Amino acid sequence: MTYAVIAAGGIGSRMGNMEKPKQYLKIKDKPIIVHTVEKFFVNSKFRKVIILCPDQWVNYTKELLAKYLPENDKVLVLKGGSTRNETIMNSIRYIEETDGLDDETIIVTHDAVRPFVSARIIDENIEAALKYGATDTVVPATDTIVESQNGETISSIPDRSKLYQGQTPQAFKAKLLKELYYSLTEEEKDILTDACKIFSMKGYDVHMIDGEVHNIKITYPYDLRVAKALLDEEL
């Protein structure tokens, strides 16, 4: 079975002085999170679409989804964890308790503020996760990336042709991800950036899926203007 796991834990601090997290801001006629959830909701491969958010936003999120996707038990809202990976573990715990986990259970994790993910990207993540165990959606780096060890001077300039920018979705065999995560030490957990790094740290390959430039993450006020323009093109 395959599940979508939508991480909606951001507080939107880089968006400026907002009264609510950025995933709840409207673009066109709907909140960003609803645009995102719809991309997974319409895909028949998913048994459930699980949205995880901070405890204080759970009821609000449920009300939003009831308004825009009424009378549907395919979508549910759960409390997230203290970190992104703990949030993912909450979703796996729910799946295990309700449907059980086996070697073919797949979760496709995605940022709530990436509403322009395509059906092609989603489908390729599912297929590759079944085959390889872990996937990451990426696009080639277009800017030169510099490394600084002290935050003041450049330490190195890596070869851009070998660098990629990570997007989401990421997809995993849920049972294997759980086993690897709980095999980490607390020190290893402290340096995690995302779930793909768990596989890398344990010596597993992570298969890359070609992303798309328009699969943007809405982070800054400028991104909202871009998102509105992209929606105009879709209409």
C-alpha positions in Angstrom: 0.0 0.0 0.0 1.1 3.6 -0.7 0.5 6.6 1.5 1.1 10.3 0.9 2.7 12.1 3.9 2.4 15.9 3.8 4.6 17.7 6.2 2.9 21.0 7.3 5.1 21.9 10.3 6.6 25.2 9.1 5.8 28.4 10.9 6.6 30.7 8.0 9.2 32.9 9.8 10.8 33.9 6.5 7.5 35.0 5.1 7.5 38.0 7.4 5.0 39.0 10.1 2.2 36.6 9.3 -0.7 35.7 11.6 -0.7 32.1 10.5 1.9 29.7 9.0 2.6 30.1 5.3 0.9 26.8 4.3 -2.5 28.4 5.3 -2.1 31.5 3.2 -4.4 31.7 0.2 -3.2 31.8 -3.4 -6.1 32.4 -5.8 -9.2 30.8 -4.1 -7.6 28.2 -1.8 -5.0 27.9 0.9 -1.6 26.6 -0.3 -2.0 23.4 1.7 -5.2 22.6 -0.1 -3.6 23.0 -3.5 -0.9 20.7 -2.4 -3.1 18.0 -0.9 -5.3 17.9 -4.0 -2.3 16.8 -6.1 -2.1 13.6 -4.0 -5.8 13.2 -3.3 -6.6 12.7 -7.0 -4.0 10.0 -7.4 -5.7 6.6 -7.1 -2.4 5.0 -6.0 -2.7 6.4 -2.5 -4.7 4.6 0.2 -4.5 7.7 2.5 -3.2 11.2 2.4 -1.8 12.0 5.8 -1.2 15.6 6.8 0.9 16.3 9.8 1.0 19.7 11.5 1.7 21.3 14.9 -0.7 20.4 17.6 -2.2 23.9 17.8 -3.1 23.8 14.1 -4.6 20.3 13.9 -8.2 21.4 14.4 -7.8 24.3 12.0 -6.3 22.1 9.3 -9.2 19.6 9.7 -11.7 22.3 9.3 -10.0 23.6 6.2 -9.9 20.2 4.6 -13.5 19.5 5.5 -14.4 22.7 3.7 -12.5 22.1 0.5 -12.5 18.3 0.4 -15.7 17.4 2.2 -17.0 14.0 3.2 -13.8 12.1 2.3 -12.1 9.6 4.6 -9.0 9.4 2.4 -7.5 12.5 3.9 -6.6 12.8 7.6 -4.7 15.1 9.9 -2.3 14.1 12.6 -0.1 15.8 15.1 3.5 16.2 13.9 6.7 15.5 15.8 9.4 17.8 17.2 11.5 17.4 14.0 10.7 16.5 10.4 11.9 12.9 10.8 9.9 12.5 14.0 6.9 13.8 12.1 7.5 11.1 9.4 7.8 8.5 12.2 4.4 9.6 13.5 2.9 8.8 10.1 4.5 5.4 10.0 3.3 4.7 13.5 -0.2 5.5 12.4 0.1 3.3 9.3 1.5 0.4 11.3 -1.3 0.6 13.9 -4.1 0.8 11.4 -3.0 -1.2 8.4 0.3 -2.8 9.3 3.7 -2.5 7.7 5.2 -4.8 5.2 8.1 -4.6 2.7 5.9 -3.1 0.0 4.4 -0.3 2.2 5.5 3.0 0.5 5.3 6.5 1.9 5.7 9.6 -0.4 6.7 12.5 1.8 6.1 16.1 0.5 6.3 19.7 1.7 2.9 21.3 2.3 4.2 24.4 0.6 5.1 22.8 -2.7 1.7 23.0 -4.5 3.0 22.6 -8.0 4.3 19.0 -7.9 3.4 17.1 -11.0 1.7 13.7 -11.4 4.8 12.5 -13.3 7.1 13.3 -10.3 4.7 11.6 -7.8 4.3 8.4 -9.9 8.1 8.1 -10.6 8.8 8.4 -6.9 6.4 5.6 -6.1 7.8 3.3 -8.8 11.4 4.0 -7.8 10.8 3.6 -4.1 9.3 0.1 -4.7 12.4 -0.8 -6.7 15.2 0.9 -4.8 13.8 1.6 -1.3 14.5 5.4 -1.2 14.1 8.3 -3.6 14.8 12.0 -3.7 13.5 14.5 -6.2 16.3 16.8 -7.5 17.1 19.4 -10.1 20.6 20.2 -11.4 22.2 23.2 -9.6 22.2 26.2 -11.8 24.1 28.6 -9.5 27.7 28.1 -8.4 27.6 26.7 -4.8 30.3 27.9 -2.4 31.3 26.2 0.9 32.3 28.2 4.0 33.5 26.6 7.2 33.5 29.8 9.2 30.6 31.7 7.5 32.9 34.5 6.5 35.3 33.2 3.8 35.0 30.6 1.1 36.5 27.2 1.9 35.8 25.5 -1.4 33.8 25.8 -4.6 32.5 22.3 -5.5 32.1 21.3 -9.2 28.6 22.5 -10.1 28.1 19.7 -12.6 28.0 17.2 -9.8 25.6 19.2 -7.6 21.8 19.0 -7.4 19.2 20.9 -5.5 16.8 18.8 -3.5 13.1 19.2 -3.8 10.3 16.9 -2.6 8.6 14.4 -2.8 10.9 11.9 -1.3 9.6 8.3 -1.1 10.6 5.3 1.0 9.8 1.8 1.9 8.3 2.7 5.3 9.3 -0.4 7.2 13.0 -0.1 6.2 13.0 3.6 7.0 11.6 2.9 10.4 14.2 0.3 11.1 17.1 2.5 9.9 15.9 5.5 11.9 15.6 3.7 15.2 19.1 2.2 14.6 20.7 5.7 14.7 22.4 7.0 17.8 21.2 10.3 19.3 24.3 12.0 17.9 23.5 10.7 14.4 19.9 11.9 14.7 21.2 15.4 15.6 22.9 15.8 12.3 20.1 14.7 10.1 18.8 17.1 7.5 16.1 14.9 6.0 15.0 11.3 5.7 17.2 10.6 2.7 20.3 11.2 4.8 19.2 8.2 7.0 19.7 5.9 4.1 23.0 7.5 3.0 24.4 7.2 6.6 23.5 3.5 6.7 25.1 2.8 3.3 21.9 2.6 1.2 21.6 4.2 -2.2 19.0 6.9 -2.7 17.6 7.0 -6.3 17.2 10.4 -7.9 14.0 11.5 -9.6 14.1 14.4 -12.1 12.4 17.4 -10.5 11.0 20.4 -12.2 11.9 24.1 -11.9 8.3 25.1 -11.2 8.0 22.6 -8.3 8.8 25.6 -6.0 8.8 25.8 -2.3 6.8 28.8 -1.1 9.1 30.4 1.5 9.4 34.1 0.9 6.8 36.8 -0.1 8.3 36.8 -3.6 7.4 33.1 -3.9 3.7 34.0 -3.4 3.8 36.2 -6.4 5.5 33.5 -8.5 2.9 31.0 -7.3 0.0 33.2 -8.3 1.5 33.6 -11.8 2.0 29.8 -12.1 -1.7 29.3 -11.1 -2.7 31.7 -13.8 -0.9 29.5 -16.3 -2.7 26.4 -15.1 -6.1 28.0 -15.4 
